[in-house]
Amino acid sequence: MRFLRAWIAAILLSLIGYLLFVASGVAYPPLRLFGALTQLLGIPRLFQLVHQVFGLGQGGKIFAFTGVSLLWLGGLTLLGGLWRGQISGLIAFVLMLIFTPWYVALGYGIAFWLILDGVNALLAPKRMAAVVPGQVVSPIAGPPVTLGPVPDARGAGRTITAPDQTRRTTTALLAAGGAVVAGGGLTALFRDNGEAAASAVASVTPGGPLPFGVTPVKDWYYVSKNLEPFDPKVNGSTWRLKVDGLVRTPQSLSLQDLKKFTPVRDERTLACISNPVGGPLISNGIWEGFRLSELLKAAGVQSGAKYLLWEAADGYTESLPLGRALEDDILLVHSLNGAPLNVKHGFPLRVLIPGRYGMKQPRWITRISLSAEDQPGYWVKRGWSKTAEVELLSRIDEPAEISPQMKAGVASALRGVAFFGGKPVTKVEVTTDGGKTWSSARLVAPRTQYAWTPWELPFTPAAGTYQVAVRAYSGSTVQKDAEADALPEGATGYHHFIVNVS
């Protein structure tokens, strides 16, 4: 029963800590431990393996967080079951120093000590008086009752514990309830809210109030280093963007202050560096914000500044050479498709840098600092690309690779998109016979320099199977045909699959 009581104390500590994290942002040790594990899984080869096993969504992170949760709760339960509260709290404090600040570790160590002692005081069986020959102890409150000689005098002078079925039942129920709470919380993380992956067909099909080729917000791809429930929930009324470091006039600006800069509205495509060939982690939207260069000029750049360092509310960091940061095409944006950014996509402010993958364009920005020295970003530390420049890519959306079926003799078309950051896509070619012959597709001119280019090729197939593939050109640059994994520099190769026509 000691381990059941320790389990209850572990659940109570975790619940109290999580409520403090939600209410005031106090560091939550399980999340700190998860963050350390995420960094480990971020090594390119290991990250690719995780994607192959769990897919492109949150599956790998859910698996990691489940392991962290079991380690956290199991470790506390083991400590509390083996030692009394003071010793358990001290050991927990020492272990948490590895992945949390000292004051958080100290607070959790003391809290576990007090909670464990409290649970034991409430639920541990009560100790009764010594047994005297000729007496037995009744489980009912009251003085000992003499029943006669005790047959076996070995019981004389022993302290016994009264059977207390109520306490045992209460302990078991609370332990089971803790298991339900823990299991229910983990299970909730496995639920798919239907917004995690972009719909390839919907992103390039006309219809609805948005212009052709613009991805509705509900279909935008979503990737985060965090589990979605733990993405930062920023309070827009108290949030401030700090601009400091090697600037003449440090700034602390509210969202309303930032909206006073010259507004910019632009259509841009964003792609994730972990997107595989033909994958869904690319979307196109209409953004509203202002130029980063205007903000930096207002702050004043001191001599000696060479790099711009970003910081986000979830601890994400990235950097950019100052010369690139001062160019007018880099935006800080607060709206997507006519509405304020939602939590998933970076409320209240995120960065857009043309020609770079999403890992270089942080969400939930809280600080911009100018520095004489560069600092490697969150994923760069794990061996990901330092520049994260977008590879020339193309994708087939119709028919969808997940269900490549077409009807024989029916006039139709192969459709998709091509993209090369801020560089123009000048030609797209499609093959239906495995690369023996290629046909030029019709391009739909993008509305801006930074938006993807939709394409289509009329196709009236006869019955049979067709090996389809697509490749794109940007002037003399041809899409790479050599297949390479997404990490660390971005996936390359032609999107290809077999279409069945009947």
N, C-alpha and C positions, 0 to 999 in steps of 0.2 A: 504493500500500500504506500510505502514511502515514495516509490517512483511515480505512482499515480498522483500523489500530492505535488511532487516536483513538476510533473507534466502540467497540472493545473496552474502552478505558479508561473511556468514558462509561457503558457497561453495568456495569462493575465498581464504579464510584463510586455508581451508582444502587442497586445491590444492597446494598452495604455501608451506605449511608445508610438504606435501607428497614429493614434488620435492626436498626440502631441505633434507628430510630423505633419499631419494634415492641417492642424489648427495654427501652428506657428513655424513650421519648417525646420524644427529641431532634427538634426541628423538621425537617421533610423539605421541602426547597425545592420539589419538584414539587407537593406539596399546598398549600404557601403560594401558589404561582402559580395553582393551580386555585381556591383560595379567592378570590383577587382577581378571577378571571374569573367565578366564581359570583356575586359581588357585582355585577359588571357586568351579567350576565344577569338579575339580580333586578329590574331596572327593570320596572315592571308591564307596559308594552306589549311589551317584548322578551320577558319571561317568558311572556306569553300566546302569543306567536308560537312560542316554543320548545315549549310544550305542544301547540300545534296541529300542529307538525311531528313531534315525537317522542313525543307521548302524555303521560299523567299519571305514568308511572313514572320510572325512572332514566335513560331514554333520552337526554334532553338533557344530563344530567351526564356520561354515558358519552361522548357526542360531545365535550363540552368537555374531559374528562380525556384523551381520545385526542389531541386537538389539543395540549394541554399537554405530554403525554409526547413527542410528535413534536418539538415546539419545544425541549424540554429536551434530549433526546438528540441532535437534529440540531444544536442550538447548540453543545453540547460537542464534538461530532464536528468541526464546522467550525473551532472554536478550536484543537483539538488537531492538526488536519490542516494548519493554516496556520502555527502557531507552536510553538516548543518549550515544554516543560512549565512553566517559570517564567513566561513571558509569558502562556500560556494560563490558568494558575491565577490570575494577577493580574487579567486581564480578567474571568474568571468571578467572582472576588470582588467586583469593582466592580459588575457587572450584578446579582448576587444581593442587593446592598445595597438594591435597589429594593423587594424583597418579603420579605426575611428579616432577622432581627436581625444586627447586625454580626459577632457572634462565630460565628454559624452560617455566614455568608458567608465569613468568614476560614477557618474549619475546612474548608469544602468547597473553597475555593480552593487551600489548601495540599495537601489530599488529592488533588485532581485533578492538581496539579503532580507530586506524587510517584508517583501511579499511572501517569500518562502517561509519565514518564521511565522508570519500571520496565518498562512494556510495550514501549517502544521499545528499551530495553537488551536485553530478552529476544528480541524478534522482528525487530528491524531487521537487514538484511543486514550482515555483517562487512566492514570495509574491509581490503584486502590490500596487500601491499608494492608498491613502484613497479616498473614494467616496465622492464627493461634490455634493450638490443639483444642479440639472440641468446638470450634466455630467454623462456619463457612460464610463466604461473602455473597450477599445477594446483589444481583445487578440492579435491584430497585433501591433508590435512595433510602437511607435509614441505617441504624446501628446494626452491627453484626448479629446474627441470630444463632444461638447455641442449639445444636441439634443432637449433640452427643459426642462420644469419643470419635476422633478421626482415626480410621483404620490404619492409615499409613502416615507415620509421624514425619516422613520426609518433607511434607508440606509445611512443617512448622517454620515460622519466621520468614517465609518467602513472600515477596510482593508480586501480586498477579495483576493482570490486566483484565478488566471486566469486559465481557462480550458486549459490544455496542452495535447492534445491527443497523441502527439509524445512521450512525456516522459512516459506516462502511457503505451503505446504500448511497448516501449523499456524495461521498468521495467518488464512487463509481459513476454516478450520474454526471457529476461535474467533469470528470475525466472524459467521459463519452461526449459530453457537450463540447468540450474543448476540441476533441477530434473532429466533430462535425463542423465547428467553426473554421478550423484549420483546413480541413478538406474542402469545405464549401468555398473558402476564399481562393484556394488554388484552382478549383474547378472553374470558377468564374473567369479566370485568366485564359482558359481554353476556349471560351465562347467567342465565336467570330461575329463581329457586329456588321459584317457585310461591306465595310468600307476600307478594308486593309489593302486591297489590290485594285488597280485600275482595270476598267473594262476596255479591252483593246478595241473592240468594234465601236462601242459608244463614243470613244474619244475621237473618231474620225468620221462619224456618220452625221449628216446634217439633221437638223430638227431641234425644237425647243427654242427658248429665248436667246441662247448664246450663239455667237457666230459659228459657222462651220469650222471644225477642227479644234474648238476650245473644249477642254475637259471639264465637265461639271465638278464642283468641289467634292460632291459625294463619291465621285469616281477617281479622285486624285490618288496617285500612289502615296503610300505612307511608309517611311522607314525611320526608325529611331534607335539610338543606343539603349534606350530605356524600354521597359515594358510599358505598354500604352497607359495602364492605370496610374503609372508613376511619372508620366510626363509632367513637367512643371505647370501648375495652375497659377498663372501670374495675375495678381490683382492690378488691373489697369489703372485704377484711381490712385494707387500709391507707387506704381512702378516708375522708375526714372532710368534714363539712359545716361551713364556716366562716360565722359570723354576726358581722359587725363593722360598722364605720362609727359612726353616731350611736346606739350602744347603751351601756348602763351596764356590762354584763358581756359582753364578747366571748366567743363560744363556738367550740369545735372539737369536733364531735360525731360519733361513729361511728354506724353503722347500729343497733347494739345500744342505744346511748344514745337514739337517736330513738324506738325502739320502746317506751321507757318512758313516752312521752307517752300520754295517753288515746287508745286505739285507736278509729278510726272506719271503718265499712264502709258503702259507698254505691254504688248503681248509677248510672252517669253515661254520657252520650253525648258523644263528642268528634268534632268536624268540622274539616276543614282549610279554610283560607281560599281555597286554590286549587282547591277542589272545584267543578266546573262543575254546572249544573243537572242533577239526576238522576244525578250522578256517584257513584263508589264510595268517595270519601275521607271516609267517616263510619262510625263503629262505636260499639257500645254494650257496656259491660263493668261488672263488679263490682270495685270498687277497695277497697284497704285501706291506711290510713295514719293521719294525725293532723292536727289543725287547725294551720295556720300561725300563727293568733293566739296559740295556747298557747306556741309556740316564741318568738314575739316578746315576749310578756309575761315569759317566763323570762329573756330577754336584757335586758329593760328598754329602753324607748324614750326617748331623750333629747329634750329640747325642741329644736325647730328641724328635726327630721326630718320630711320631707314625702313622700319617695319611697322605694320599695323597689326595689333593683336586683338582678337575677338574673345569675349567671354559670354557664356550663355547661362541662363538660370539653372540648367541641369548640370553645370560643371563642364560642359563641352567647350573646347578651345580650338582656335585655328589662327592662322596668320596669313599675311599678304605683304609683298614688297610695297613700300609706300608709293613708289612711282606708279604701280598698277592701281593702287587704291585711289589716287588722285584723278584717274581718268573718269570722264563723265558718264560712262556706260554702266558704272556700278551703282546699284540702287539699294536703299533701305526702304522696305515696303511694309505697309500696314493693312492692305486690302487685297483680296483675290476675287476676281469675277464679280466685282461690285459690292462685296460685303467684307466686313472686318475679318482678318485672319481668325480661324478657329484655333483651339488649343493644339490640335494635331499638326497644324501647319505654321505654328510659330507665334501666336498672339503674345504680345502686341506688336512685335517687330522682328523682321528677319532680313537676311542679306541676299541679294541676287548679283552674281558675277558671271557675265556671259562667257561661254567657252569652257566653264569648269563644271565638274560633277557636283552633286549636292553636298558632298562631304566638306567642300570648301565654303559653303553658304549657310552658316549657322542660323538656327531658329532661336526664339526666346532671348534675343540679345539683351544683355544688361550693361555691358561695358565695352568701350573701344579705347585702347591705350596705344600711344605711339612710343616706340622703343628703338634704341640703337642696335639692339641685338634681336635676332630671330628666336622664337621658341616653337619647337615642333608641336603640331596640333594633336588632338586626342587620338586620332587613328594613325597619323604619321609616326607617332611613337611606336606603333606596333608594326611598322614596315609597309604601310600603305603609301600610295603615290604622294609626293610632296607637292606637285603641281596640279594633279587631278584634271588634266586637260581632256576634254571630250573627244572620243574617237568618232570618226565618220561611221555612221550606222544606218541601217535600214531594217524595216520590219514588214512582214505580211500580216495583215489583220483580217482580211476576207479572202478565202474562207479561214476561219479560226483554226489554229493548229490543234487545239484541244478536240475539235470535231471536224476534220477536213473532208467534208462530203459535198458533192455538187451533183446536179442533175444533168444527164446527157441531153444534148441538143438544145439546151436553154441558154439564150444569150445572157451572159453575166459578165463579171469582171473580177480580176484580182486587184486588191486595194491594200494600201498600207501607208506608212510614213517613213521619211528619211530625215536625218538631223546631223549637223556638224557644228554645234555651238553657234557662234556668230558668223560662221563662214557659209556662203551660199551652196546649196545643193543644185548642181547644174544638169545632172542626168541620173535617171534610175533605170536599170535594166532588169528584166525578169526572164527566167528560163522555166520551161515546163517539161523539159526532157533531160534533166540532170546535168545541164551545162553544155550540151552539144550545140545549142543555138540560144541566142539571147535577143530579146525584143525590147525596144525603148518604150517606157511607160509615159503616159501623159502626166505632167506635173501640175499641181495646183499651186499657183504662186502664193507664198506666205505673205501675210499682211505686214509683217515686220522682219527685220534682219535676224531677230533672235528666236523666231518661231519655227517649228518643224515644217517640213514640206510634205503635204499629202500627195500621193500618186495613185494612178489606176491604169490597168491594162485590160481592154476588152477581151473576153474569153468565152467562146462557145465550144465546150469540150464534147468529144464523143465518149462513149463508154470506155472505161479502162482506168489505169492508174497513171498519175503524173508526178514526176519528181520536180517540185517547184522550188525556186530559190530567187533571191533578190540581192542586188548590189547597187551601191550608190557612188556618184562621182561629185567632186568639187573642183572644177577646172581640171588640172592635170593630176589631182590627187584621187586615187582609186581606193575604195574601201578594201581593207585588208581581208584576204581570204583565209589566211592562216588562223586556225581556231586557237584562242587563248582564253583562260579563265578570267573572270571579271576582276579578280584581285591579283596583284596590287594596282594595276594601271588602267583597268577597264577592259571589258570583253571585246574580242575581235572574232571575225568569221562571218560567213553568209548565213542568214536565216533560211533554213531549208527544211522541208518535210514532204511527205507523200500525200497527195490528194486522191481520193477514191471517187470515181464518177460512175453513176449507174442510172 
